[in-house]
Amino acid sequence: MIQRKINRIGYALSLFIVIAISSAASAQLSYRKGAELEPGYEGWRENEDGTFSFIFGYMNENWEEQPDIPLGENNFFSPGDQDRGQPTHFLPRRNRFTFEVVVPADWGDRELVWTVTHNGETNRAYATLVTDYTIDNMVIASETGSLGAGTSSPESRSNIPPLVSIQGDTLNGTQARRVRVGEELLITTHVADDGLPKPRTSTSSQSATSVQERMMRPPRRTTVGKTNGLYLSWNKYRGPGNVNFDPPQVKVWEDTRTSANSPWGALWTPPPTPEDGMYEVTATFDAPGTYLLWARGDDGGLYHDQYVTVTVSP
């Protein structure tokens, strides 16, 4: 009788351990893949010619899944043209101020809606010229966390965005390249910056023990601050296959894990800046088709984007 009780206790304990492990595995998967993607309206600003720019970003709830959502019923704008320059490749987690849509000066009180469907969930972002959504450089720097807790120094107000210039010939006014599958494409980019804001490391102080503890935890859901420093990052914006960049690029998405190669990682330091401002990267493609690559220069407060179209043949 005693042995039977012991066996039952052992079975119950084993079952509890199995359930606990399964629950932990499910929790891990819940932030790795299978979650929804939410488009976001960041705000608007007026352009010098009287038109307006609606600025969008998104929140990919997944930490690893990077979906490709083609233009069409699962990724479109309305009213008017479905294609407004939105990405079809979505990086993990929070991506702020990803792209702009220019609307005419007489836009008025109309709405522009971006609809995205992923993993069975449909979400929309509604853009209007509501005064509360006005954006300027200080708002951008504040929203990305680069100003710290309420910091608004003269240095921050004087900062201007870096200037990103892709080197090489243009086709019809745009950067275009041709390459074969598996062949390395060298891209040279010049980045000029005013040196502001001054590099500032994360304000979080950690002992070696706390760092190890944090590296064992699941990724955090909130941004705790950004490390200032100039960097250039290349990513796939549209395209049918995978693109490998060498050297590995700084993450433009908010990866808050301690050792992440991201300004939001507590141990991140800005990469060395070339003396002549020239950055070189090679891109390799694993499938034929037309790709749009996106370059973002970020000084820790403000950013500048450029794009190059690549036609990849078999």
RAPE-V43425 format. One record per backbone hydrogen bond with DSSP energy under -0.5 kcal/mol. NH is the residue of the N-H (numbers start at 0). CO is the residue of the C=O. If there is no record, write none. Layout:
[[NH & CO] [NH & CO]]
This chain:
[[4 & 0] [5 & 1] [6 & 2] [7 & 3] [8 & 4] [9 & 5] [10 & 6] [11 & 7] [12 & 8] [13 & 9] [14 & 10] [15 & 11] [16 & 12] [17 & 13] [18 & 14] [19 & 15] [20 & 16] [21 & 17] [22 & 18] [23 & 19] [24 & 20] [25 & 21] [26 & 22] [27 & 23] [28 & 24] [29 & 25] [30 & 26] [30 & 27] [31 & 27] [31 & 28] [32 & 28] [37 & 58] [38 & 36] [39 & 56] [41 & 39] [41 & 54] [42 & 54] [43 & 132] [44 & 52] [46 & 50] [49 & 46] [51 & 102] [52 & 44] [53 & 51] [53 & 100] [54 & 42] [55 & 98] [56 & 39] [57 & 94] [58 & 37] [59 & 92] [60 & 35] [60 & 58] [62 & 30] [63 & 31] [64 & 31] [68 & 66] [68 & 87] [69 & 67] [71 & 74] [74 & 71] [75 & 114] [76 & 81] [77 & 112] [83 & 81] [87 & 236] [88 & 236] [89 & 66] [90 & 88] [92 & 59] [92 & 61] [94 & 57] [97 & 55] [98 & 55] [100 & 53] [102 & 51] [106 & 103] [109 & 106] [111 & 126] [112 & 77] [113 & 124] [114 & 75] [114 & 112] [115 & 122] [116 & 73] [117 & 120] [120 & 117] [122 & 115] [122 & 120] [124 & 113] [126 & 111] [126 & 124] [132 & 129] [133 & 130] [134 & 43] [139 & 135] [140 & 136] [141 & 137] [142 & 138] [143 & 139] [144 & 141] [145 & 140] [146 & 140] [147 & 144] [149 & 147] [156 & 152] [157 & 153] [158 & 154] [158 & 155] [162 & 191] [163 & 161] [164 & 189] [166 & 187] [170 & 173] [173 & 170] [175 & 168] [176 & 308] [178 & 310] [180 & 312] [181 & 284] [182 & 179] [184 & 282] [185 & 183] [186 & 280] [188 & 278] [189 & 164] [190 & 276] [191 & 162] [210 & 206] [211 & 207] [212 & 208] [213 & 209] [214 & 210] [215 & 211] [215 & 212] [216 & 212] [216 & 213] [225 & 144] [226 & 262] [227 & 199] [227 & 225] [230 & 297] [232 & 295] [234 & 293] [236 & 291] [237 & 291] [243 & 283] [244 & 242] [245 & 281] [250 & 260] [253 & 93] [254 & 252] [255 & 253] [259 & 256] [261 & 259] [262 & 250] [264 & 261] [266 & 257] [267 & 264] [273 & 271] [276 & 273] [278 & 188] [278 & 276] [280 & 186] [281 & 245] [282 & 184] [283 & 243] [285 & 241] [288 & 311] [290 & 309] [291 & 237] [292 & 307] [293 & 234] [294 & 305] [295 & 232] [296 & 303] [297 & 230] [297 & 295] [298 & 301] [303 & 296] [305 & 294] [307 & 292] [308 & 174] [309 & 290] [310 & 176] [311 & 288] [311 & 309] [312 & 178] [312 & 310]]
